[in-house]
Amino acid sequence: MKYIITLIVLASLTSIGYGFSLEKQEEAKANKYIGGGTVGLFLLAMPLFLYRESKGKKMNDYLLTEENVRKMQGKPPKKTDNQ
């Protein structure tokens, strides 16, 4: 999976670079290469990367709840009246 994502990113960056090199000669073709590279980065590589990196992690650890903010600040947990 790691190598597939790297291949998509390299192909997208190459496509964008090639599109910018064509920009003065064939504008319509250049825009297609630039757009295709952008789509590859943001609609293929980014979601695959995020899926791969977030596997096995708990989403609640990353939410900004009052309890998590207190943990980050190093303050003790707030006691409620019913405890």
Long-range contacts (C-beta under 8 A, 24 or more apart in sequence): 1-48, 1-52, 2-52, 4-48, 5-45, 5-48, 5-49, 5-52, 8-40, 8-41, 8-44, 8-45, 8-48, 9-40, 9-41, 9-45, 11-37, 11-40, 12-36, 12-37, 12-38, 12-40, 12-41, 12-44, 12-45, 13-37, 13-41, 15-40
